[in-house]
Amino acid sequence: MNTDKISRILLFVFAVGVLLSPADEALAIKSSPNAPPLNVHPAPRPTQEWTDKSFYKWKSRDIVKRFVENGLEVEDAKPAYSISPIPPSESTLFLMPSVGKNVGGYVSSYNSADDLREMKKYYEGMDKDPEAPAWRVFKKDNILVLISGRASEEKAKQYEKVLSEMD
């Protein structure tokens, strides 16, 4: 393109912009004094209120640490987030590569016995086929441990044993 055509295009774009911009203050968009700021930050991760402080005893990372100390397979442990019906207070996800790629366990802590009971029931409800369970589910105090159903029952029981011996 030659410079003459470029100049005409730029002039046209400028003219259209001027014509379309509100010349009258009545057409201009004004922000209200009560309008929220434009740099809105994402909402913080929801957490549950502590309904029974005497119930809350362990954090998920305490349990995962104990698994490691007892020689159980725990790799790539990291905080996890849940979209379950009742969100845990906090949780940790870990992998067990010997069982399969992206297979492992999930440890979560709850603030009340009712929440823990409901979530245990929820996860156990996923186990429609006893020969191929989705999860092997264990609980102690305020902790719920899910071990992938792809892990053998014997392997899962090792995690259950360590959990049951927590004091």
N, C-alpha and C positions, 0 to 999 in steps of 0.2 A: 504494500500500500504506500501511496505517496503521502507526504506530510500534509497536503491540502485535505485529503480525505480524512486523515486522522484528526485534523483540527476541526473539521465539520462535525465528526462524530462526537468529539469531546464537547463542543459547543452545544450540540443537541442534547447530550446527557445532562449538561449543566442547566440548560433551559428547562428541561423536563423536571429536574430536581427542584428548581425554583418555583415552577408552576404548581407542583404537587405539595410543596411545603406550606404549612398553614401560615398565611399572612395575617390572619385575624387572630387575636388572642382568644377569642371564643372557640376557635378550632384547635388551638394548641392544647396538648395534653399537659395537664398540671398534676404534680404529685401532691397528695393530701398530706397535711402535717402528721397524720396518723398512719401513713403508709409504712409498711415494713421496709427495712433497709434492703438494698439490692443485693448485698453480699450475704445472703442467708446461708448459714452453715448447716450441714446435714444434722438431722436429729440424732442425739446420742443413742447408743444401743439401749434398748429397754431392759430394765432390770426389775426384779420383783422386790416388793417390800418384805422386810424380815418380819414374818408373822409370828414366828416362834424362835426367839434367839437361843433358847436352850436346846432346840433341835439341831441347829447348825453346828456341826462338829468338824467336818473335813472339807478341804478344797480338793477339786479333782486332781490337781497336780501333786498333792500329798499321796494319793493313791497310785498315780503313775510312777512317782519316784519309788514307792515301795515295790512296785512290779519290777522296776529296773534293779533295785537292791537285791531282789530275790532271783535274779538271773532270768526273768521272763523276757520274751521278745517284745521290745518296744523301740520303734524307730520313728524318727521324724515327728515326735510329739509336739503338738502346738495347740494353742487355744482354739476352740471351735465355737461356732454359733449355730443355733438351732431354730428351725421354723416349726417346731412341734407345738401342739395345742397349749401346753403349759411350758413356757421357757424356763430353763434351769437358771439358777443363780450364776453359774459359770460352768464351763466344761472344757475338756481336753480330748483331742483326737490323736490316735497313734496308729502306726502301721505295723503289720506282722508279715514281712515279705515272704517268709517260708510258707505261708498259707496261700499267697497269691498277690498279684499286683493290685495295689489300691485296696487291700483288705486289711482290716485291723479291728480296733476297738474304740469305744466312745465312753468316757467317764464324765458324769455330770453330778453336780451338787444341787440340792433343792432346799428351800427354806421352810417347808412344812411337810409333815408326814402325809397329809392329804395329797399334796402335789406329787410327792414321790410315789405314793400308791397309785394315783391316777396314771402317771407316766409309765410305771411298770406294767400296768394293765394295758395301756396303749401299745407298748412295744411287744408285749406277749401276744397281743391280738394280731400281730403281723405273722405269727408263726402258724400258718394254716396247715402246713405239711410237717408232721413230726420228723419225717425222714430228712427233710431239708429245711430246717428252721432259718428264718431271716436273721434272728439274733438269739444268743444265749444271754439271758438277762439275770443279773445278780444285784442284790441290794444289801446295804449295811448302813445303819444310822441314816445320814442324809444323802448317801451316795447311791447312784445307780450306775452299774457297769454293763455295757453291751459289748459282747464279743461276737464277731461275725459268725453267722451260722455255717460259713465255709470252713471254719476251724473245727477240728475234731472235738468231740465231747471231752476227751481226756485233756486236750490242750486247754480248753475253756475252763475246766475244773481246776487247773493250776492257778488261773487268775482268781477264781472264786475262793480258793483256799487262802491265798495271800490276803484277799479282801476280808475274809471272815476272821483272820488273825490280827487285824488292825485293832490297836487299843489306844 
